[in-house]
Amino acid sequence: MGDGLMKATVDRFEEGQAVILLRDDERVPLVIPRALLPPLEEGDILEITIERDEPATREAEERALGILKRLREKDL
């Protein structure tokens, strides 16, 4: 699934964490704090989408480069 969309199953809850198994390979668990998820029950099937946030990535890179530049100027 190269499009960033995955199906997953809520396997269980442990100590405030949800253990979610990817349906393509149930050996790959995702452990996510339950508080970050909507109300779920064991056995629920989820759609998980992962997308790259290009503007935020560029902003973080520019911020890091700015810090690096200031550090280099201090050393001169």
MOPAC internal coordinates of N, CA, C and O (Angstrom, degrees):
PM7 1SCF
backbone

  N    0.0000 0     0.00 0     0.00 0    0    0    0
  C    1.4645 1     0.00 0     0.00 0    1    0    0
  C    1.5234 1   109.91 1     0.00 0    2    1    0
  O    1.2310 1   119.39 1   -97.32 1    3    2    1
  N    1.2907 1   118.77 1    82.68 1    3    2    1
  C    1.4464 1   121.87 1  -178.20 1    5    3    2
  C    1.5146 1   114.51 1   -76.96 1    6    5    3
  O    1.2310 1   119.58 1   178.33 1    7    6    5
  N    1.3293 1   118.41 1    -1.67 1    7    6    5
  C    1.4553 1   121.03 1  -176.60 1    9    7    6
  C    1.5220 1   113.83 1   -88.78 1   10    9    7
  O    1.2310 1   119.45 1  -175.88 1   11   10    9
  N    1.3245 1   118.65 1     4.12 1   11   10    9
  C    1.4568 1   121.77 1   179.00 1   13   11   10
  C    1.5122 1   113.96 1    84.60 1   14   13   11
  O    1.2310 1   119.26 1   179.92 1   15   14   13
  N    1.3284 1   119.01 1    -0.08 1   15   14   13
  C    1.4570 1   122.45 1   179.29 1   17   15   14
  C    1.5193 1   109.55 1   -99.73 1   18   17   15
  O    1.2310 1   121.19 1   -51.96 1   19   18   17
  N    1.3205 1   115.34 1   128.04 1   19   18   17
  C    1.4620 1   120.57 1   179.60 1   21   19   18
  C    1.5190 1   109.10 1  -130.28 1   22   21   19
  O    1.2310 1   120.92 1   -30.52 1   23   22   21
  N    1.2983 1   115.84 1   149.48 1   23   22   21
  C    1.4658 1   122.13 1   170.29 1   25   23   22
  C    1.5225 1   106.47 1  -101.63 1   26   25   23
  O    1.2310 1   121.10 1   -36.03 1   27   26   25
  N    1.3144 1   115.49 1   143.97 1   27   26   25
  C    1.4616 1   120.71 1  -178.98 1   29   27   26
  C    1.5189 1   109.09 1  -147.07 1   30   29   27
  O    1.2310 1   121.41 1   -20.09 1   31   30   29
  N    1.3306 1   114.92 1   159.91 1   31   30   29
  C    1.4586 1   122.13 1   179.61 1   33   31   30
  C    1.5266 1   109.10 1  -119.42 1   34   33   31
  O    1.2310 1   120.64 1   -45.40 1   35   34   33
  N    1.3271 1   116.39 1   134.60 1   35   34   33
  C    1.4613 1   119.84 1   172.68 1   37   35   34
  C    1.5228 1   106.44 1   -73.83 1   38   37   35
  O    1.2310 1   120.90 1   -68.28 1   39   38   37
  N    1.3197 1   115.89 1   111.72 1   39   38   37
  C    1.4601 1   120.85 1  -177.05 1   41   39   38
  C    1.5232 1   111.40 1   -82.96 1   42   41   39
  O    1.2310 1   120.94 1   129.75 1   43   42   41
  N    1.3461 1   115.81 1   -50.25 1   43   42   41
  C    1.4587 1   119.42 1  -176.23 1   45   43   42
  C    1.5227 1   109.52 1  -166.97 1   46   45   43
  O    1.2310 1   121.51 1    -8.96 1   47   46   45
  N    1.3266 1   114.72 1   171.04 1   47   46   45
  C    1.4496 1   122.27 1   175.09 1   49   47   46
  C    1.5201 1   108.24 1  -118.90 1   50   49   47
  O    1.2310 1   120.65 1   -45.86 1   51   50   49
  N    1.3354 1   116.37 1   134.14 1   51   50   49
  C    1.4571 1   121.98 1   179.81 1   53   51   50
  C    1.5139 1   109.18 1  -138.28 1   54   53   51
  O    1.2310 1   120.27 1   -61.07 1   55   54   53
  N    1.3273 1   117.09 1   118.93 1   55   54   53
  C    1.4641 1   122.44 1   173.37 1   57   55   54
  C    1.5305 1   112.77 1    47.77 1   58   57   55
  O    1.2310 1   120.33 1  -129.19 1   59   58   57
  N    1.3087 1   116.97 1    50.81 1   59   58   57
  C    1.4598 1   121.39 1   177.32 1   61   59   58
  C    1.5217 1   114.60 1    78.25 1   62   61   59
  O    1.2310 1   120.09 1  -172.08 1   63   62   61
  N    1.3217 1   117.44 1     7.92 1   63   62   61
  C    1.4577 1   122.26 1   179.99 1   65   63   62
  C    1.5299 1   109.37 1  -115.46 1   66   65   63
  O    1.2310 1   120.88 1   -35.18 1   67   66   65
  N    1.3129 1   115.93 1   144.82 1   67   66   65
  C    1.4581 1   120.91 1   172.50 1   69   67   66
  C    1.5233 1   107.70 1   -99.61 1   70   69   67
  O    1.2310 1   120.44 1   -51.60 1   71   70   69
  N    1.3129 1   116.77 1   128.40 1   71   70   69
  C    1.4625 1   121.57 1   175.07 1   73   71   70
  C    1.5160 1   106.25 1   -99.41 1   74   73   71
  O    1.2310 1   121.32 1   -64.25 1   75   74   73
  N    1.3202 1   115.08 1   115.75 1   75   74   73
  C    1.4626 1   122.60 1  -174.58 1   77   75   74
  C    1.5159 1   107.95 1  -116.80 1   78   77   75
  O    1.2310 1   120.44 1   -48.20 1   79   78   77
  N    1.3207 1   116.76 1   131.80 1   79   78   77
  C    1.4620 1   121.98 1  -179.04 1   81   79   78
  C    1.5219 1   109.93 1  -107.98 1   82   81   79
  O    1.2310 1   121.03 1   -48.69 1   83   82   81
  N    1.3305 1   115.64 1   131.31 1   83   82   81
  C    1.4622 1   120.23 1   176.20 1   85   83   82
  C    1.5136 1   108.92 1   -67.73 1   86   85   83
  O    1.2310 1   119.99 1   -45.44 1   87   86   85
  N    1.3033 1   117.63 1   134.56 1   87   86   85
  C    1.4634 1   120.76 1  -175.31 1   89   87   86
  C    1.5242 1   111.88 1   -72.08 1   90   89   87
  O    1.2310 1   119.73 1   152.26 1   91   90   89
  N    1.3412 1   118.12 1   -27.74 1   91   90   89
  C    1.4676 1   120.03 1   177.82 1   93   91   90
  C    1.5253 1   111.80 1   -69.85 1   94   93   91
  O    1.2310 1   120.53 1   149.01 1   95   94   93
  N    1.3244 1   116.59 1   -30.99 1   95   94   93
  C    1.4679 1   121.00 1  -178.85 1   97   95   94
  C    1.5200 1   107.45 1  -151.18 1   98   97   95
  O    1.2310 1   120.98 1   -87.95 1   99   98   97
  N    1.3121 1   115.74 1    92.05 1   99   98   97
  C    1.4652 1   120.35 1  -173.60 1  101   99   98
  C    1.5265 1   113.60 1   -70.52 1  102  101   99
  O    1.2310 1   120.33 1  -175.88 1  103  102  101
  N    1.3337 1   116.97 1     4.12 1  103  102  101
  C    1.4578 1   119.94 1   172.94 1  105  103  102
  C    1.5221 1   110.87 1   -84.11 1  106  105  103
  O    1.2310 1   120.23 1   172.24 1  107  106  105
  N    1.3411 1   117.16 1    -7.76 1  107  106  105
  C    1.4612 1   122.00 1  -177.20 1  109  107  106
  C    1.5298 1   108.85 1  -102.59 1  110  109  107
  O    1.2310 1   120.02 1   -79.68 1  111  110  109
  N    1.3473 1   117.57 1   100.32 1  111  110  109
  C    1.4564 1   119.22 1   178.87 1  113  111  110
  C    1.5329 1   111.79 1   -88.78 1  114  113  111
  O    1.2310 1   121.02 1   -35.28 1  115  114  113
  N    1.3055 1   115.65 1   144.72 1  115  114  113
  C    1.4552 1   122.47 1   168.04 1  117  115  114
  C    1.5287 1   105.73 1  -109.91 1  118  117  115
  O    1.2310 1   120.24 1   -50.04 1  119  118  117
  N    1.3030 1   117.15 1   129.96 1  119  118  117
  C    1.4577 1   120.80 1   178.06 1  121  119  118
  C    1.5278 1   106.61 1  -113.75 1  122  121  119
  O    1.2310 1   121.17 1   -62.45 1  123  122  121
  N    1.3270 1   115.38 1   117.55 1  123  122  121
  C    1.4573 1   121.75 1  -174.07 1  125  123  122
  C    1.5230 1   108.07 1  -128.46 1  126  125  123
  O    1.2310 1   119.86 1   -44.12 1  127  126  125
  N    1.3387 1   117.86 1   135.88 1  127  126  125
  C    1.4602 1   119.01 1   175.67 1  129  127  126
  C    1.5259 1   110.13 1   -55.89 1  130  129  127
  O    1.2310 1   121.10 1   -49.06 1  131  130  129
  N    1.3082 1   115.50 1   130.94 1  131  130  129
  C    1.4642 1   120.84 1  -176.74 1  133  131  130
  C    1.5278 1   111.50 1   -59.57 1  134  133  131
  O    1.2310 1   120.48 1   148.57 1  135  134  133
  N    1.3273 1   116.68 1   -31.43 1  135  134  133
  C    1.4672 1   121.02 1  -178.95 1  137  135  134
  C    1.5281 1   112.52 1   -64.06 1  138  137  135
  O    1.2310 1   119.69 1   159.53 1  139  138  137
  N    1.3223 1   118.20 1   -20.47 1  139  138  137
  C    1.4605 1   121.47 1  -179.94 1  141  139  138
  C    1.5231 1   113.09 1   -87.04 1  142  141  139
  O    1.2310 1   120.54 1   175.18 1  143  142  141
  N    1.3183 1   116.58 1    -4.82 1  143  142  141
  C    1.4648 1   121.60 1  -174.51 1  145  143  142
  C    1.5264 1   111.32 1  -109.63 1  146  145  143
  O    1.2310 1   120.36 1   -23.09 1  147  146  145
  N    1.3293 1   116.91 1   156.91 1  147  146  145
  C    1.4676 1   119.35 1   172.69 1  149  147  146
  C    1.5316 1   109.01 1   -69.32 1  150  149  147
  O    1.2310 1   120.00 1    -9.60 1  151  150  149
  N    1.3257 1   117.61 1   170.40 1  151  150  149
  C    1.4683 1   118.96 1   176.77 1  153  151  150
  C    1.5294 1   110.31 1   -56.98 1  154  153  151
  O    1.2310 1   121.01 1   -53.66 1  155  154  153
  N    1.3192 1   115.67 1   126.34 1  155  154  153
  C    1.4617 1   121.81 1  -177.70 1  157  155  154
  C    1.5150 1   109.94 1  -136.10 1  158  157  155
  O    1.2310 1   121.62 1   -20.18 1  159  158  157
  N    1.3300 1   114.50 1   159.82 1  159  158  157
  C    1.4573 1   121.26 1   174.24 1  161  159  158
  C    1.5177 1   108.10 1  -126.53 1  162  161  159
  O    1.2310 1   120.55 1   -24.22 1  163  162  161
  N    1.3336 1   116.55 1   155.78 1  163  162  161
  C    1.4547 1   120.30 1   174.71 1  165  163  162
  C    1.5278 1   108.71 1   -56.53 1  166  165  163
  O    1.2310 1   120.89 1   -42.81 1  167  166  165
  N    1.3226 1   115.90 1   137.19 1  167  166  165
  C    1.4564 1   121.35 1  -179.90 1  169  167  166
  C    1.5181 1   114.02 1    94.03 1  170  169  167
  O    1.2310 1   119.96 1   166.30 1  171  170  169
  N    1.3393 1   117.69 1   -13.70 1  171  170  169
  C    1.4673 1   119.31 1   177.93 1  173  171  170
  C    1.5270 1   109.88 1   -61.88 1  174  173  171
  O    1.2310 1   121.08 1   -36.56 1  175  174  173
  N    1.3239 1   115.54 1   143.44 1  175  174  173
  C    1.4641 1   122.34 1   176.15 1  177  175  174
  C    1.5278 1   107.36 1   -98.93 1  178  177  175
  O    1.2310 1   121.06 1   -46.21 1  179  178  177
  N    1.3141 1   115.58 1   133.79 1  179  178  177
  C    1.4578 1   121.36 1  -177.54 1  181  179  178
  C    1.5266 1   110.57 1  -118.45 1  182  181  179
  O    1.2310 1   121.12 1   -27.21 1  183  182  181
  N    1.3104 1   115.47 1   152.79 1  183  182  181
  C    1.4534 1   122.17 1   166.33 1  185  183  182
  C    1.5244 1   105.97 1  -107.51 1  186  185  183
  O    1.2310 1   120.98 1   -54.86 1  187  186  185
  N    1.3076 1   115.73 1   125.14 1  187  186  185
  C    1.4573 1   121.23 1  -179.86 1  189  187  186
  C    1.5185 1   107.08 1  -117.70 1  190  189  187
  O    1.2310 1   120.81 1   -53.07 1  191  190  189
  N    1.3170 1   116.06 1   126.93 1  191  190  189
  C    1.4482 1   121.60 1   178.55 1  193  191  190
  C    1.5214 1   108.82 1  -114.40 1  194  193  191
  O    1.2310 1   120.72 1   -49.16 1  195  194  193
  N    1.3194 1   116.23 1   130.84 1  195  194  193
  C    1.4555 1   121.52 1   175.88 1  197  195  194
  C    1.5159 1   107.16 1  -118.46 1  198  197  195
  O    1.2310 1   121.44 1   -56.90 1  199  198  197
  N    1.3222 1   114.84 1   123.10 1  199  198  197
  C    1.4596 1   120.63 1  -179.76 1  201  199  198
  C    1.5174 1   109.18 1  -128.72 1  202  201  199
  O    1.2310 1   120.90 1   -35.05 1  203  202  201
  N    1.2953 1   115.89 1   144.95 1  203  202  201
  C    1.4666 1   121.32 1   175.90 1  205  203  202
  C    1.5206 1   107.68 1   -79.99 1  206  205  203
  O    1.2310 1   120.52 1   -49.77 1  207  206  205
  N    1.3285 1   116.60 1   130.23 1  207  206  205
  C    1.4560 1   122.60 1   177.47 1  209  207  206
  C    1.5243 1   107.23 1   -94.77 1  210  209  207
  O    1.2310 1   120.72 1   -89.06 1  211  210  209
  N    1.3232 1   116.22 1    90.94 1  211  210  209
  C    1.4574 1   120.93 1  -174.50 1  213  211  210
  C    1.5261 1   113.27 1   -63.19 1  214  213  211
  O    1.2310 1   118.62 1   134.66 1  215  214  213
  N    1.3383 1   120.23 1   -45.34 1  215  214  213
  C    1.4668 1   118.46 1   178.72 1  217  215  214
  C    1.5424 1   112.42 1   -60.76 1  218  217  215
  O    1.2310 1   119.85 1   138.93 1  219  218  217
  N    1.3098 1   117.89 1   -41.07 1  219  218  217
  C    1.4678 1   120.50 1   179.33 1  221  219  218
  C    1.5238 1   110.77 1   -68.00 1  222  221  219
  O    1.2310 1   120.24 1   144.13 1  223  222  221
  N    1.3312 1   117.14 1   -35.87 1  223  222  221
  C    1.4614 1   121.00 1   177.66 1  225  223  222
  C    1.5240 1   110.26 1   -64.03 1  226  225  223
  O    1.2310 1   120.46 1   133.90 1  227  226  225
  N    1.3333 1   116.72 1   -46.10 1  227  226  225
  C    1.4725 1   120.72 1   178.13 1  229  227  226
  C    1.5235 1   110.91 1   -61.38 1  230  229  227
  O    1.2310 1   120.51 1   136.63 1  231  230  229
  N    1.3207 1   116.63 1   -43.37 1  231  230  229
  C    1.4595 1   120.91 1  -179.68 1  233  231  230
  C    1.5322 1   111.17 1   -61.97 1  234  233  231
  O    1.2310 1   120.34 1   136.57 1  235  234  233
  N    1.3209 1   116.96 1   -43.43 1  235  234  233
  C    1.4697 1   120.73 1   178.88 1  237  235  234
  C    1.5277 1   110.45 1   -64.84 1  238  237  235
  O    1.2310 1   120.39 1   139.98 1  239  238  237
  N    1.3115 1   116.85 1   -40.02 1  239  238  237
  C    1.4652 1   120.74 1   178.73 1  241  239  238
  C    1.5269 1   110.62 1   -64.36 1  242  241  239
  O    1.2310 1   120.58 1   135.71 1  243  242  241
  N    1.3283 1   116.49 1   -44.29 1  243  242  241
  C    1.4715 1   120.38 1   179.13 1  245  243  242
  C    1.5250 1   110.51 1   -63.62 1  246  245  243
  O    1.2310 1   119.92 1   140.01 1  247  246  245
  N    1.3117 1   117.76 1   -39.99 1  247  246  245
  C    1.4636 1   121.70 1   178.57 1  249  247  246
  C    1.5303 1   110.12 1   -63.89 1  250  249  247
  O    1.2310 1   120.13 1   136.12 1  251  250  249
  N    1.3227 1   117.36 1   -43.88 1  251  250  249
  C    1.4652 1   121.32 1   179.26 1  253  251  250
  C    1.5293 1   110.63 1   -64.99 1  254  253  251
  O    1.2310 1   119.99 1   138.65 1  255  254  253
  N    1.3226 1   117.62 1   -41.35 1  255  254  253
  C    1.4605 1   120.33 1   178.44 1  257  255  254
  C    1.5190 1   111.33 1   -64.86 1  258  257  255
  O    1.2310 1   120.31 1   142.64 1  259  258  257
  N    1.3314 1   117.02 1   -37.36 1  259  258  257
  C    1.4633 1   121.11 1   176.77 1  261  259  258
  C    1.5208 1   111.83 1   -63.51 1  262  261  259
  O    1.2310 1   120.52 1   137.65 1  263  262  261
  N    1.3225 1   116.61 1   -42.35 1  263  262  261
  C    1.4712 1   120.78 1   177.77 1  265  263  262
  C    1.5263 1   109.80 1   -64.27 1  266  265  263
  O    1.2310 1   120.47 1   135.51 1  267  266  265
  N    1.3226 1   116.71 1   -44.49 1  267  266  265
  C    1.4551 1   121.14 1   179.52 1  269  267  266
  C    1.5314 1   110.56 1   -60.95 1  270  269  267
  O    1.2310 1   120.33 1   137.90 1  271  270  269
  N    1.3174 1   116.97 1   -42.10 1  271  270  269
  C    1.4644 1   121.26 1   179.52 1  273  271  270
  C    1.5210 1   110.46 1   -62.41 1  274  273  271
  O    1.2310 1   119.96 1   135.52 1  275  274  273
  N    1.3455 1   117.68 1   -44.48 1  275  274  273
  C    1.4702 1   120.99 1   179.63 1  277  275  274
  C    1.5319 1   110.81 1   -63.83 1  278  277  275
  O    1.2310 1   120.23 1   141.12 1  279  278  277
  N    1.3419 1   117.17 1   -38.88 1  279  278  277
  C    1.4617 1   120.03 1   178.58 1  281  279  278
  C    1.5312 1   111.45 1   -65.73 1  282  281  279
  O    1.2310 1   120.88 1   139.96 1  283  282  281
  N    1.3164 1   115.92 1   -40.04 1  283  282  281
  C    1.4624 1   119.74 1   178.41 1  285  283  282
  C    1.5242 1   111.11 1   -65.42 1  286  285  283
  O    1.2310 1   120.29 1   140.61 1  287  286  285
  N    1.3276 1   117.04 1   -39.39 1  287  286  285
  C    1.4647 1   120.93 1   179.45 1  289  287  286
  C    1.5236 1   110.97 1   -65.57 1  290  289  287
  O    1.2310 1   119.92 1   146.24 1  291  290  289
  N    1.3288 1   117.76 1   -33.76 1  291  290  289
  C    1.4673 1   121.77 1   177.74 1  293  291  290
  C    1.5189 1   110.84 1   -64.88 1  294  293  291
  O    1.2310 1   120.31 1   143.04 1  295  294  293
  N    1.3271 1   117.02 1   -36.96 1  295  294  293
  C    1.4649 1   121.63 1  -177.07 1  297  295  294
  C    1.5273 1   112.49 1   -73.81 1  298  297  295
  O    1.2310 1   119.22 1   164.27 1  299  298  297
  N    1.3328 1   119.09 1   -15.73 1  299  298  297
  C    1.4723 1   121.53 1  -177.47 1  301  299  298
  C    1.4794 1   112.31 1   -75.82 1  302  301  299
  O    1.2310 1   120.10 1   180.00 1  303  302  301

